[in-house]
């Protein structure tokens, strides 16, 4: 794996949720001495809609001014280094592309989703699945600085070393505890025992790095 730069990508659309995500990125940026890269994606316009605009560049110009003003304001407020990126296209595609281009260490992004849903929004979900780096999604308005508990879901039938090391990295930054959860859909004792052994190895690996860790296997038997 390539070494990541000290850049955190923060997609911003000036909505309240994206600005909450931005504010949540400050503590992480200070912990790793990172530059915050603000990204605004102008959603892909079909040709018919484009004809309604005399100049798409006028839209980009207005967005760029607003984004630069936001970066300047927040840089003065926090003492952090900011830069800006503007792209046109599908939101989730451009977030992943820019993350790859700048070799981002983290992506921090707001997610709206359904207010009563436990699931993240569609753009955030697609970014989480395809991003080249860890993605931290921020939903709702009430948050605290950093984190003290990290839930680490693991599929122990697959390669998990990257995911485990990324969780350890964040846990070390915030002195957080890791809770490993693995879901099994079988009651076969041989398989269960094998996965318990694998889970123990992962737990010991994390604890040997000086991070507090607990682990649990959740059995969901198919009817």
N, C-alpha and C positions, 0 to 999 in steps of 0.2 A: 504494500500500500504506500502511495506517495505521502510524504509528510505534508500536513495541512498548514496553510498560512495562518497567521493570527488575524483572520478576518471573520466577522460574524455578519451574515447576510440577513437583513430585516426587510421583508416585503412591506410596503406601505401604500395604502390607498386613501389616506387621510380620514378613514373611518375611525370611530372611537375605539373599536377593538384592535385595529392595527396600531394605534398610538399607545394603547395599553401594552401591547406586545413589545413595542419599542422601549417603553419605560422599564419593562421587565428584563430587557437585554443589557441594561447598564451595569448591573451588578456582575453579571458574567463577563462582560467586556473588561471591567476593572480587575477581575480575578486573573484573567489571562493576558492582560495588557493588549487588548485587541482593538482593531479598527472596526467601526460599524459602517457597513455598506448598505445604504438605503436604496431599495429597488422599487420603482413604480412601473407597472406593466399596463400599457394602453391596450385594452382588449382588442383582439382582431376584429376589424370592421369589414363587413361584406361590401362589394363594389357599389351597391345601391346606396348604402349609408354613406360611403366615402364621398359620393357625389354631392351630398348635402353640405360637406365642408369645403370651403374654398381652398383652405390650406391645412393639411394635417400637421404641417410644421408649426402652425399657430398653436395648435393644441399641445404639441410637444414642448413648445417654448413656454407656455403658461405652466405646464406641469413641472418643467425643469426649474423655473423660477421659484415655484412654491416648495419644491423639494430641497433646493439649495437654501432657501430661507429657513426651512425646518431644520436642516442639518446645521446651519450656522447658529441658530437659536439653541439647539440642544447641545452643541459643542461648548458654547459659553456656559450653559447651565451645568454641564456634567464634567467638563474638562477632558472629554474623550475626543478621539479623532474620528471624523465622519467623512464619507465620500458618497457620491450618488450615482445611480445607474438608471437609465430609462430604456425600456424595451417595448416592442409592439408584437403582440401575438397572444397565444393561449397562456393564461396566467401560470398554471402549474408547469408547463413546458419551459417557460422563460425563467422561472425561479430555479429550476434544476440546471438549465443551461448556464445561467450566471454563476450559480454555486460552483459549477465545474470550471468556469472561466477564471474565477478569482481564487479557486482552490480553497473554498470556505471551510472553516473549521466547524462552524455550527450554522444552522438556520434557525432563527427565532421568528415565528409568525403567528398572527392572530387567526382564530377560527371562529366562525359564527355558528354554523350548524343550526339545528333546532334548539331553541332555548331550553326545552325540557329533555333533550336527548343526551345520552351518555356518549354519543359518537361524534367524531369531529367532522367538519364540513368536507365537501367533495374535493375542493382544491387542495386543502391541507392533507387529506388522505392520500391523494395521488402524489404529492410531494414526498410524504413520509415513505411511500413505497419505492420511489425511484431516485431519491436524492443521494448524492455521493458522500454525505456527511450526516451526523446526527441532527435530527429536527426536533425542536422544542416548540410545541403548539400551546398557545395561550387562549383560554376560553373563559368568558365571564369577567367580572370587574374586580372581585376581591382576590388579591394575591399578596404574598409576602416576598421579601427579598431572598433569593436563593431557594434551597430546598433542604429538608432534613431526612426525607424518606424517598427512595427510588424503587418503584416496582419494576422488576426485570422479568418479563415473560420470555421463556425459552422453550423452543422446540428442540428437545435433546436428541432428536433423530437427525438433526442437521448441524452443519458447522456453525458454531456460536462464538468463536474466540473474538471476532471483531466486536460483536455486540457486548460481550462481557467486558472487554477492555475499555470500550467507550463508557459503559456504566461506571466502571472503576474511576475513570478520569474525572467524571462529573462528581462522583462521591468524594473523591479526594479534594476537589476544589471547595466543596461546601461542608466537609466533615459529615456526610450523610450516611445513612444506613441503607443497605440494599436488601430488598425482599425478592427472592427468586420464586417465580411461580411457573410450574410446568403442568400442562393439561394432558391427561391420558384418556384415550377412548377405548381402552381394553382392560379386561380384568385378568389377563393371563399372567400368572405369577412370575414366570420366567422373564417376561418383558418388563414387568413392574420392577422386579429386583435389579435388572440390568440398568434401568433408567434411574433408580434410586442411587446406584453406585456412581453413575455419571453425575448426578446432581450433587452428591457428596464431594466429588472431585472439584466441581466448579465452585462450590461453597468454600472448600479449603483453599482453593487458588485465590479467591477474593479475600479471605481472612488473612492469608499470608502476605497480602499487599497492605495489610493494616486497616482494612475496611470492615466494619461490623456487618454481618450478613446472617440472614435466616432464609430457609428454603422450605417450600411446600409443593407437594404433588396433589393436584386436584383431579379426581377420577370422574369422568363423565361416561357412563356406560350406555352404549347404544341400545335402544329398546327393540 
